[in-house]
Structures are given as structure tokens and as C-alpha cells.
Amino acid sequence: MVLTVVFTLLLAALVVALVVQWQRGRNPQGLSAAKASQYVQGTLTVVGVSDTEVDPQAAADKDGRRFCTITGTIVGPETNPTDVYGTLVLGQGDQWPKVGDDLPVIYKPHKAVTSWQFGVLPDPEPPVDLGKH
């Protein structure tokens, strides 16, 4: 009986964790300044890309987004060249990537394989001048 209850609770926790991760993927949030400071900028060189159809717009979802699976190598500061794969979400006007393209990515130092994502770091905010006016 206790084993059944424990198993049921573990299964429920797993379902909750999966739903939370799924929602984060559907509603990505921008990086706060504090969170951005934990990442470094790098480049992903595309070495493989999913095929496009003859009419790439035909594969768009109701919001006009297209999904492209990419494999590539991340290079940048504080990491060795790292092979990764992931999904790139393209808007209506975005070009389908090609092998050899360099795409901007961000990642946590020394953890590129587990923390990388497409994008660029926001510009740092200029320091506030508290001098006399």
C-alpha cells in the first residue's frame, strides 16, 4: 500500500514537472539582467539542418512559425567546441538556415551542452551617474 502511494506521488510530480517545462517552452521569457550575467555569448556553426518543403510556408503553424531541427558546434569563451542539437523557431520572414551558417547562442560557462539557447545577450545597462549636477 505504501509503495503504491509513493509511486503515485512520484508519477504525479513527474507529470507536474513535464507540464511546467512544456509551458516554459511555449512562453519563453526574456533574460533579466541578473540571469543574463550568468551566460556568455557564443556561436553555433550549423553542420546539419532538417529539410524544408518545396513551399516552406506550408509547414507554418497557425501563428506563422516554422520549426527547424539543427545540429551544430558551439564555440565561444569558457567552453571547448561542443556538438549540440536543438529546434530553432522561425518567423514568417526568417530564412531557413543552411549548413555552414553561424547563429548566435548563449550558454552558461563550462555548461554549453546543457544550458545553451539561441539568442544574444542584452546590452549591459550603462552605469548610473550619481555625480553632482
Number of C-alpha atoms within 10 A of each C-alpha: 6 7 8 9 10 11 12 12 12 12 12 12 12 12 12 12 11 12 12 11 12 11 10 11 10 8 9 8 8 10 12 9 13 8 9 19 13 11 20 20 20 25 22 27 21 21 17 17 19 14 12 15 9 8 8 13 15 11 14 15 10 7 8 13 17 21 16 16 14 20 18 23 18 27 18 18 14 15 17 13 16 14 16 17 18 14 15 17 13 16 15 12 9 10 9 17 20 15 13 12 13 17 16 15 22 23 28 19 16 13 14 25 17 10 12 22 18 17 14 17 18 12 8 9 7 6 6 6 7 6 5 4 4
